[in-house]
């Protein structure tokens, strides 16, 4: 039952973080589009502001996802305290994985799956960010700047 419980919890966490990520990226896209519509034109200041806002928003979104895992680690007793859980979660999510902190053996599969989840969500954010910056470059070329 131990492995099945880990897989079940991991599946729930993956689904929760995917939904958080989808909602977060959709919200960022809406904010960026509304700001562009409100400004009436695409000034360079707007474009710089959109890039900074998107980068900060993505960073906050990943922080929320990392904290979600860390809170679960504390709740299930997989780490000794929240600071350790947050450090482990950040290290795993970003796939750095220093190895100096480990989850209890009964929960280590969850940590491994967090790494796979994190790399996918980070890739998704990278694709979103590159597409957004590329679109800004397209607009600049179209305006002849």
N, CA, C and O of each residue as an XYZ file, in Angstrom:
580
protein
N       0.816     -1.208      0.000
C       0.000      0.000      0.000
C       0.853      1.262      0.000
O       0.388      2.306     -0.458
N       2.085      1.202      0.498
C       2.940      2.374      0.583
C       3.204      3.017     -0.767
O       3.079      4.234     -0.906
N       3.564      2.224     -1.756
C       3.852      2.761     -3.084
C       2.577      3.298     -3.718
O       2.597      4.350     -4.357
N       1.485      2.595     -3.550
C       0.213      3.062     -4.121
C      -0.220      4.392     -3.517
O      -0.727      5.263     -4.224
N      -0.024      4.547     -2.228
C      -0.364      5.806     -1.569
C       0.513      6.941     -2.092
O       0.024      8.045     -2.335
N       1.797      6.675     -2.265
C       2.703      7.680     -2.813
C       2.292      8.080     -4.231
O       2.307      9.260     -4.580
N       1.928      7.091     -5.038
C       1.516      7.374     -6.409
C       0.200      8.144     -6.448
O       0.021      9.036     -7.277
N      -0.706      7.802     -5.565
C      -1.973      8.520     -5.490
C      -1.746      9.975     -5.082
O      -2.265     10.890     -5.720
N      -0.972     10.185     -4.022
C      -0.674     11.546     -3.569
C       0.062     12.326     -4.661
O      -0.238     13.496     -4.903
N       1.015     11.681     -5.311
C       1.761     12.342     -6.392
C       0.843     12.742     -7.526
O       0.969     13.837     -8.075
N      -0.080     11.865     -7.882
C      -1.029     12.162     -8.954
C      -1.884     13.378     -8.600
O      -2.100     14.255     -9.436
N      -2.363     13.425     -7.371
C      -3.156     14.567     -6.917
C      -2.322     15.849     -6.967
O      -2.799     16.879     -7.444
N      -1.090     15.792     -6.480
C      -0.232     16.980     -6.493
C       0.086     17.436     -7.913
O       0.107     18.636     -8.186
N       0.331     16.503     -8.808
C       0.603     16.855    -10.203
C      -0.622     17.535    -10.810
O      -0.494     18.562    -11.476
N      -1.797     16.975    -10.586
C      -3.016     17.586    -11.120
C      -3.263     18.969    -10.535
O      -3.625     19.896    -11.259
N      -3.068     19.110     -9.226
C      -3.263     20.414     -8.581
C      -2.291     21.445     -9.153
O      -2.695     22.566     -9.463
N      -1.032     21.084     -9.294
C      -0.052     22.060     -9.794
C      -0.272     22.371    -11.274
O      -0.031     23.500    -11.704
N      -0.720     21.403    -12.052
C      -1.027     21.678    -13.463
C      -2.190     22.663    -13.556
O      -2.151     23.600    -14.354
N      -3.222     22.452    -12.742
C      -4.362     23.365    -12.754
C      -3.968     24.758    -12.260
O      -4.416     25.762    -12.813
N      -3.130     24.820    -11.220
C      -2.611     26.113    -10.752
C      -1.844     26.811    -11.868
O      -2.002     28.011    -12.093
N      -1.024     26.051    -12.552
C      -0.187     26.621    -13.608
C      -1.050     27.119    -14.770
O      -0.838     28.214    -15.289
N      -2.006     26.315    -15.162
C      -2.897     26.715    -16.242
C      -3.641     27.999    -15.876
O      -3.712     28.933    -16.674
N      -4.187     28.036    -14.673
C      -4.885     29.232    -14.216
C      -3.975     30.443    -14.127
O      -4.366     31.548    -14.502
N      -2.765     30.237    -13.633
C      -1.813     31.332    -13.501
C      -1.383     31.895    -14.842
O      -1.313     33.113    -15.008
N      -1.096     31.031    -15.794
C      -0.689     31.502    -17.125
C      -1.858     32.191    -17.822
O      -1.670     33.205    -18.495
N      -3.058     31.647    -17.666
C      -4.241     32.288    -18.257
C      -4.448     33.680    -17.662
O      -4.751     34.627    -18.386
N      -4.285     33.803    -16.355
C      -4.437     35.108    -15.698
C      -3.368     36.093    -16.171
O      -3.668     37.261    -16.419
N      -2.134     35.634    -16.296
C      -1.056     36.502    -16.795
C      -1.363     36.973    -18.211
O      -1.184     38.147    -18.535
N      -1.817     36.070    -19.038
C      -2.141     36.416    -20.417
C      -3.267     37.447    -20.478
O      -3.208     38.392    -21.265
N      -4.287     37.261    -19.647
C      -5.385     38.237    -19.599
C      -4.899     39.604    -19.144
O      -5.266     40.625    -19.724
N      -4.074     39.621    -18.107
C      -3.553     40.902    -17.605
C      -2.719     41.614    -18.656
O      -2.843     42.825    -18.844
N      -1.876     40.866    -19.335
C      -1.017     41.468    -20.361
C      -1.867     42.001    -21.515
O      -1.621     43.100    -22.014
N      -2.859     41.230    -21.935
C      -3.730     41.677    -23.032
C      -4.564     42.886    -22.632
O      -4.723     43.818    -23.420
N      -5.096     42.879    -21.415
C      -5.898     44.028    -20.963
C      -5.060     45.288    -20.900
O      -5.518     46.371    -21.264
N      -3.838     45.140    -20.439
C      -2.950     46.294    -20.357
C      -2.654     46.831    -21.746
O      -2.600     48.043    -21.953
N      -2.462     45.922    -22.701
C      -2.193     46.344    -24.073
C      -3.415     47.050    -24.661
O      -3.271     48.065    -25.343
N      -4.613     46.524    -24.406
C      -5.836     47.141    -24.909
C      -6.059     48.510    -24.270
O      -6.493     49.447    -24.941
N      -5.766     48.627    -22.988
C      -5.985     49.888    -22.263
C      -5.032     50.979    -22.741
O      -5.389     52.157    -22.774
N      -3.818     50.577    -23.110
C      -2.838     51.575    -23.531
C      -3.140     52.092    -24.934
O      -2.713     53.192    -25.286
N      -3.866     51.323    -25.741
C      -4.224     51.770    -27.079
C      -3.123     51.582    -28.101
O      -3.407     51.451    -29.292
N      -1.893     51.565    -27.672
C      -0.771     51.317    -28.575
C       0.295     50.549    -27.810
O       0.270     50.474    -26.581
N       1.194     50.003    -28.529
C       2.233     49.175    -27.910
C       3.527     49.983    -27.799
O       4.419     49.865    -28.639
N       3.613     50.780    -26.781
C       4.824     51.549    -26.531
C       5.882     50.632    -25.929
O       5.562     49.618    -25.309
N       7.119     50.995    -26.117
C       8.225     50.174    -25.605
C       8.135     50.037    -24.087
O       8.503     48.995    -23.545
N       7.655     51.068    -23.392
C       7.497     50.988    -21.950
C       6.488     49.906    -21.575
O       6.670     49.187    -20.593
N       5.427     49.800    -22.368
C       4.430     48.758    -22.114
C       5.040     47.388    -22.307
O       4.806     46.478    -21.512
N       5.820     47.240    -23.361
C       6.424     45.939    -23.661
C       7.403     45.517    -22.556
O       7.426     44.357    -22.145
N       8.195     46.458    -22.091
C       9.129     46.165    -20.997
C       8.336     45.813    -19.735
O       8.677     44.869    -19.024
N       7.287     46.573    -19.467
C       6.445     46.288    -18.310
C       5.799     44.915    -18.400
O       5.695     44.207    -17.398
N       5.363     44.534    -19.601
C       4.741     43.223    -19.794
C       5.742     42.100    -19.555
O       5.403     41.082    -18.951
N       6.953     42.278    -20.018
C       7.993     41.255    -19.818
C       8.318     41.106    -18.334
O       8.398     39.990    -17.821
N       8.502     42.225    -17.652
C       8.805     42.183    -16.212
C       7.640     41.579    -15.437
O       7.846     40.759    -14.543
N       6.420     41.981    -15.775
C       5.240     41.442    -15.087
C       5.113     39.944    -15.314
O       4.804     39.197    -14.386
N       5.350     39.505    -16.537
C       5.259     38.071    -16.840
C       6.330     37.292    -16.088
O       6.050     36.226    -15.540
N       7.545     37.808    -16.058
C       8.627     37.111    -15.352
C       8.322     37.023    -13.853
O       8.501     35.968    -13.244
N       7.869     38.110    -13.270
C       7.522     38.106    -11.842
C       6.333     37.184    -11.574
O       6.318     36.444    -10.590
N       5.349     37.236    -12.450
C       4.184     36.373    -12.296
C       4.542     34.900    -12.385
O       4.050     34.090    -11.600
N       5.389     34.553    -13.330
C       5.812     33.155    -13.464
C       6.617     32.713    -12.243
O       6.458     31.592    -11.760
N       7.477     33.595    -11.753
C       8.263     33.267    -10.565
C       7.343     33.015     -9.373
O       7.537     32.062     -8.618
N       6.346     33.876     -9.211
C       5.378     33.708     -8.108
C       4.566     32.426     -8.279
O       4.280     31.732     -7.303
N       4.206     32.122     -9.493
C       3.441     30.908     -9.774
C       4.238     29.662     -9.403
O       3.704     28.746     -8.778
N       5.500     29.624     -9.783
C       6.335     28.487     -9.415
C       6.542     28.428     -7.904
O       6.593     27.343     -7.324
N       6.660     29.585     -7.270
C       6.766     29.608     -5.811
C       5.545     28.990     -5.156
O       5.673     28.226     -4.200
N       4.381     29.308     -5.653
C       3.142     28.742     -5.117
C       3.123     27.220     -5.275
O       2.698     26.503     -4.369
N       3.574     26.743     -6.399
C       3.600     25.296     -6.645
C       4.626     24.599     -5.740
O       4.370     23.506     -5.235
N       5.759     25.223     -5.545
C       6.782     24.683     -4.646
C       6.252     24.647     -3.213
O       6.432     23.660     -2.500
N       5.599     25.730     -2.801
C       5.032     25.788     -1.453
C       3.942     24.734     -1.270
O       3.793     24.186     -0.177
N       3.192     24.449     -2.304
C       2.156     23.419     -2.217
C       2.778     22.081     -1.848
O       2.298     21.398     -0.943
N       3.839     21.708     -2.542
C       4.537     20.464     -2.209
C       5.103     20.517     -0.789
O       4.978     19.555     -0.032
N       5.722     21.638     -0.430
C       6.341     21.754      0.894
C       5.306     21.594      2.005
O       5.564     20.922      3.004
N       4.152     22.202      1.835
C       3.093     22.075      2.840
C       2.647     20.630      2.970
O       2.432     20.136      4.076
N       2.510     19.956      1.844
C       2.124     18.536      1.888
C       3.193     17.715      2.592
O       2.864     16.829      3.381
N       4.470     17.992      2.322
C       5.549     17.252      2.993
C       5.465     17.395      4.512
O       5.693     16.435      5.248
N       5.137     18.593      4.968
C       4.988     18.811      6.414
C       3.774     18.051      6.941
O       3.842     17.394      7.979
N       2.674     18.149      6.218
C       1.438     17.495      6.671
C       1.563     15.972      6.766
O       0.964     15.355      7.646
N       2.332     15.373      5.872
C       2.477     13.912      5.893
C       3.657     13.458      6.744
O       3.883     12.259      6.902
N       4.413     14.411      7.294
C       5.547     14.068      8.146
C       6.760     13.553      7.388
O       7.551     12.777      7.924
N       6.907     13.988      6.133
C       8.026     13.525      5.315
C       9.320     14.289      5.600
O      10.398     13.837      5.214
N       9.228     15.444      6.272
C      10.400     16.234      6.655
C      10.260     16.649      8.119
O       9.194     16.515      8.720
N      11.352     17.150      8.671
C      11.335     17.487     10.093
C      10.664     18.822     10.401
O      10.147     19.014     11.501
N      10.666     19.756      9.431
C      10.033     21.053      9.646
C       9.739     21.710      8.298
O      10.107     21.183      7.248
N       9.068     22.872      8.340
C       8.675     23.533      7.102
C       9.877     24.050      6.321
O       9.904     23.943      5.095
N      10.863     24.605      7.003
C      12.029     25.125      6.288
C      12.710     24.014      5.488
O      13.091     24.218      4.336
N      12.861     22.850      6.099
C      13.464     21.711      5.415
C      12.590     21.277      4.237
O      13.098     20.958      3.162
N      11.284     21.268      4.449
C      10.351     20.888      3.385
C      10.433     21.856      2.211
O      10.431     21.437      1.053
N      10.505     23.145      2.511
C      10.587     24.157      1.465
C      11.910     24.053      0.700
O      11.937     24.162     -0.526
N      12.980     23.846      1.418
C      14.296     23.679      0.782
C      14.302     22.438     -0.109
O      14.752     22.490     -1.254
N      13.802     21.325      0.420
C      13.765     20.090     -0.362
C      12.883     20.267     -1.588
O      13.254     19.856     -2.687
N      11.716     20.877     -1.405
C      10.780     21.060     -2.503
C      11.381     21.932     -3.596
O      11.264     21.604     -4.777
N      12.013     23.023     -3.231
C      12.646     23.904     -4.214
C      13.736     23.169     -4.975
O      13.826     23.268     -6.199
N      14.551     22.442     -4.255
C      15.635     21.681     -4.868
C      15.103     20.600     -5.805
O      15.668     20.377     -6.876
N      14.039     19.938     -5.418
C      13.469     18.874     -6.247
C      12.722     19.436     -7.455
O      12.902     18.961     -8.576
N      11.894     20.437     -7.226
C      11.076     21.035     -8.285
C      11.946     21.576     -9.415
O      11.610     21.437    -10.591
N      13.046     22.184     -9.052
C      13.951     22.762    -10.055
C      14.935     21.728    -10.598
O      15.761     22.049    -11.453
N      14.856     20.531    -10.124
C      15.704     19.383    -10.488
C      17.177     19.597    -10.165
O      18.045     18.955    -10.755
N      17.457     20.495     -9.232
C      18.840     20.660     -8.767
C      19.222     19.447     -7.931
O      20.262     18.827     -8.154
N      18.374     19.116     -6.969
C      18.539     17.911     -6.172
C      19.906     17.736     -5.547
O      20.633     16.804     -5.892
N      20.262     18.614     -4.636
C      21.570     18.536     -3.991
C      21.789     17.202     -3.277
O      22.913     16.702     -3.242
N      20.759     16.636     -2.723
C      20.881     15.358     -2.024
C      21.262     15.486     -0.563
O      21.449     14.478      0.117
N      21.380     16.722     -0.065
C      21.744     16.905      1.338
C      20.534     16.752      2.263
O      20.701     16.541      3.465
N      19.328     16.857      1.721
C      18.099     16.639      2.477
C      17.292     15.595      1.722
O      17.125     15.681      0.505
N      16.799     14.617      2.451
C      15.995     13.562      1.839
C      14.662     13.449      2.566
O      14.551     13.751      3.754
N      13.659     13.006      1.822
C      12.378     12.698      2.461
C      12.508     11.365      3.177
O      13.417     10.581      2.901
N      11.590     11.119      4.099
C      11.582      9.804      4.729
C      11.370      8.766      3.630
O      10.689      9.046      2.643
N      11.944      7.568      3.785
C      11.835      6.549      2.723
C      10.406      6.243      2.295
O      10.169      5.893      1.138
N       9.461      6.369      3.202
C       8.074      6.047      2.850
C       7.423      7.092      1.946
O       6.300      6.884      1.487
N       8.106      8.220      1.677
C       7.551      9.275      0.826
C       8.496      9.714     -0.284
O       8.210     10.706     -0.954
N       9.589      9.033     -0.505
C      10.596      9.513     -1.457
C      10.144      9.486     -2.913
O      10.668     10.253     -3.721
N       9.195      8.633     -3.275
C       8.691      8.627     -4.650
C       7.983      9.943     -4.959
O       8.048     10.433     -6.087
N       7.309     10.515     -3.966
C       6.638     11.802     -4.156
C       7.672     12.867     -4.534
O       7.426     13.684     -5.422
N       8.805     12.858     -3.874
C       9.869     13.812     -4.193
C      10.411     13.629     -5.602
O      10.690     14.609     -6.292
N      10.560     12.394     -6.029
C      11.040     12.132     -7.383
C      10.036     12.619     -8.425
O      10.422     13.188     -9.446
N       8.768     12.397     -8.169
C       7.737     12.842     -9.109
C       7.635     14.364     -9.109
O       7.311     14.960    -10.136
N       7.908     14.997     -7.972
C       7.929     16.464     -7.952
C       8.963     16.985     -8.936
O       8.722     17.980     -9.620
N      10.112     16.324     -9.016
C      11.134     16.746     -9.969
C      10.647     16.674    -11.409
O      10.878     17.597    -12.190
N       9.978     15.588    -11.763
C       9.435     15.455    -13.117
C       8.353     16.507    -13.366
O       8.295     17.099    -14.444
N       7.514     16.731    -12.387
C       6.463     17.740    -12.489
C       7.068     19.132    -12.658
O       6.635     19.908    -13.510
N       8.060     19.435    -11.848
C       8.692     20.748    -11.909
C       9.336     21.032    -13.249
O       9.204     22.137    -13.776
N      10.030     20.057    -13.809
C      10.714     20.296    -15.086
C       9.693     20.540    -16.195
O       9.935     21.347    -17.094
N       8.563     19.853    -16.138
C       7.512     20.075    -17.146
C       6.903     21.466    -16.986
O       6.715     22.177    -17.974
N       6.594     21.859    -15.749
C       5.988     23.170    -15.524
C       6.970     24.299    -15.827
O       6.565     25.341    -16.343
N       8.236     24.113    -15.520
C       9.245     25.119    -15.867
C       9.386     25.234    -17.388
O       9.549     26.332    -17.920
N       9.321     24.107    -18.072
C       9.365     24.134    -19.534
C       8.159     24.843    -20.129
O       8.281     25.594    -21.097
N       7.000     24.597    -19.544
C       5.770     25.251    -19.988
C       5.901     26.768    -19.825
O       5.530     27.527    -20.720
N       6.426     27.201    -18.687
C       6.630     28.628    -18.451
C       7.633     29.218    -19.425
O       7.450     30.331    -19.917
N       8.678     28.484    -19.700
C       9.690     28.951    -20.648
C       9.072     29.131    -22.030
O       9.313     30.139    -22.694
N       8.277     28.156    -22.463
C       7.614     28.258    -23.768
C       6.680     29.473    -23.812
O       6.651     30.207    -24.800
N       5.926     29.673    -22.740
C       5.019     30.822    -22.666
C       5.805     32.128    -22.748
O       5.434     33.037    -23.492
N       6.874     32.216    -21.994
C       7.660     33.441    -21.932
C       8.331     33.732    -23.274
O       8.329     34.873    -23.736
N       8.902     32.707    -23.894
C       9.553     32.880    -25.197
C       8.530     33.310    -26.245
O       8.809     34.195    -27.055
N       7.344     32.690    -26.236
C       6.294     33.068    -27.187
C       5.863     34.517    -26.967
O       5.639     35.250    -27.930
N       5.747     34.930    -25.708
C       5.337     36.288    -25.401
C       6.386     37.291    -25.877
O       6.044     38.292    -26.508
N       7.634     37.035    -25.585
C       8.707     37.932    -26.000
C       8.826     37.925    -27.527
O       9.071     38.968    -28.133
N       8.656     36.759    -28.147
C       8.691     36.670    -29.605
C       7.574     37.475    -30.248
O       7.775     38.108    -31.284
N       6.407     37.452    -29.641
C       5.275     38.227    -30.157
C       5.567     39.711    -30.058
O       5.210     40.476    -30.955
N       6.200     40.119    -28.996
C       6.575     41.528    -28.853
C       7.552     41.911    -29.957
O       7.437     42.989    -30.540
N       8.511     41.038    -30.247
C       9.458     41.299    -31.335
C       8.756     41.411    -32.674
O       9.134     42.236    -33.506
N       7.723     40.579    -32.895
C       6.942     40.633    -34.115
C       6.240     41.980    -34.244
O       6.238     42.589    -35.314
N       5.650     42.433    -33.157
C       4.949     43.721    -33.163
C       5.933     44.849    -33.484
O       5.622     45.751    -34.262
N       7.100     44.788    -32.888
C       8.105     45.823    -33.142
C       8.512     45.843    -34.615
O       8.660     46.913    -35.206
N       8.694     44.656    -35.210
C       9.065     44.602    -36.630
C       7.931     45.146    -37.506
O       8.184     45.846    -38.487
N       6.704     44.829    -37.155
C       5.550     45.287    -37.929
C       5.398     46.802    -37.874
O       4.959     47.426    -38.841
N       5.759     47.384    -36.749
C       5.660     48.840    -36.601
C       6.862     49.549    -37.211
O       6.875     50.777    -37.307
N       7.871     48.785    -37.625
C       9.039     49.361    -38.270
C       9.989     50.070    -37.334
O      10.699     50.990    -37.742
N      10.009     49.652    -36.087
C      10.898     50.304    -35.100
C      12.271     49.724    -35.136
O      13.141     50.151    -34.377
